[in-house]
Every structure is written in structure tokens, then in C-alpha cells.
Amino acid sequence: MTSATLPSDVVSLWWVTLAVGLVVAVVVVVLLHLLLKAVKKVESNVIELWRTATTVARNTATTWMLNETGKALQQVKKEAVKHDQLLSKVTRS
């Protein structure tokens, strides 16, 4: 039985191909790792933004009532003026 041997240039080509494949695989792993770190950072920032936004929403949920507060203050002022006028009449007498 004779063993078939490949020419040295074919063997060299196979080793070069394997080396390039290994380099590509390492680069892909590094890039995927960097992508994963970036995604985790974005995720943590989104969570923090969500917390901040919900806090702002809770703190500003009743701002629509400010207009009503102004109207109520006007009514309180009118009532206070009436009381002042009445008390002024009572104290003069």
C-alpha cells in the first residue's frame, strides 16, 4: 500500500487557511464581546432613564391642577377681602 502525500505548497496553503480562520474566529469573539459590553451599558442606561422618567412623571402628575389652584386662590382672596371689610366695619364701631 502506498501513501499519498500532498505537495508541500498544498500543505502550506492548508496551514495558512487554518491560521487565517483562527485569526478571523478570534476577531469575531473579540467583536462579539465588545458588542455584548456595549449592549449591557445601553441596557443599564435605559433602566436608569426609565427610573428617572417614572420619578419625573410621579412628581409632575398633578401639575394640571395648578390652573385650578390659581382659580381657588382668587376665590380665597375675594373672601379674605370681604372678611377684612367686615372686620374693619366692626372695629370702627
C-alpha positions as semicolon CSV with decimal commas, in nm:
position;residue;x (nm);y (nm);z (nm)
1;M;0,000;0,000;0,000
2;T;0,134;0,339;-0,094
3;S;0,058;0,652;0,099
4;A;-0,048;0,956;-0,093
5;T;0,141;1,265;0,004
6;L;0,033;1,615;-0,074
7;P;0,273;1,860;-0,230
8;S;0,431;2,097;0,021
9;D;0,263;2,403;-0,132
10;V;-0,081;2,245;-0,078
11;V;0,007;2,167;0,285
12;S;0,135;2,523;0,332
13;L;-0,186;2,658;0,183
14;W;-0,390;2,449;0,428
15;W;-0,188;2,582;0,724
16;V;-0,230;2,940;0,605
17;T;-0,603;2,884;0,562
18;L;-0,630;2,739;0,913
19;A;-0,429;3,029;1,057
20;V;-0,649;3,287;0,881
21;G;-0,959;3,104;1,003
22;L;-0,825;3,111;1,360
23;V;-0,750;3,483;1,337
24;V;-1,098;3,551;1,199
25;A;-1,254;3,345;1,479
26;V;-1,058;3,536;1,745
27;V;-1,156;3,870;1,590
28;V;-1,523;3,763;1,583
29;V;-1,510;3,661;1,950
30;V;-1,349;3,993;2,047
31;L;-1,605;4,192;1,848
32;L;-1,893;3,996;1,997
33;H;-1,753;4,058;2,344
34;L;-1,731;4,433;2,274
35;L;-2,086;4,428;2,137
36;L;-2,210;4,250;2,448
37;K;-2,044;4,508;2,673
38;A;-2,200;4,791;2,470
39;V;-2,544;4,631;2,488
40;K;-2,514;4,587;2,865
41;K;-2,412;4,952;2,902
42;V;-2,707;5,066;2,689
43;E;-2,939;4,842;2,891
44;S;-2,821;4,987;3,223
45;N;-2,861;5,341;3,086
46;V;-3,212;5,262;2,963
47;I;-3,305;5,124;3,305
48;E;-3,172;5,438;3,474
49;L;-3,357;5,656;3,224
50;W;-3,678;5,462;3,290
51;R;-3,639;5,512;3,666
52;T;-3,576;5,883;3,620
53;A;-3,868;5,924;3,380
54;T;-4,111;5,747;3,612
55;T;-3,994;5,963;3,902
56;V;-4,047;6,277;3,695
57;A;-4,389;6,151;3,589
58;R;-4,488;6,089;3,951
59;N;-4,361;6,431;4,057
60;T;-4,544;6,613;3,778
61;A;-4,864;6,409;3,769
62;T;-5,069;6,682;3,934
63;T;-4,933;6,988;3,754
64;W;-5,259;7,012;3,563
65;M;-5,413;7,122;3,891
66;L;-5,203;7,440;3,904
67;N;-5,458;7,628;3,695
68;E;-5,731;7,521;3,936
69;T;-5,514;7,631;4,228
70;G;-5,487;7,978;4,080
71;K;-5,864;7,999;4,045
72;A;-5,912;7,879;4,402
73;L;-5,663;8,137;4,528
74;Q;-5,861;8,411;4,356
75;Q;-6,173;8,296;4,538
76;V;-5,986;8,283;4,869
77;K;-5,857;8,636;4,805
78;K;-6,209;8,765;4,736
79;E;-6,335;8,601;5,054
80;A;-6,044;8,743;5,255
81;V;-6,121;9,093;5,125
82;K;-6,485;9,052;5,236
83;H;-6,370;8,941;5,582
84;D;-6,131;9,235;5,602
85;Q;-6,407;9,478;5,509
86;L;-6,643;9,325;5,764
87;L;-6,380;9,330;6,038
88;S;-6,291;9,689;5,951
89;K;-6,654;9,791;5,998
90;V;-6,677;9,604;6,329
91;T;-6,357;9,756;6,470
92;R;-6,459;10,111;6,370
93;S;-6,785;10,084;6,558
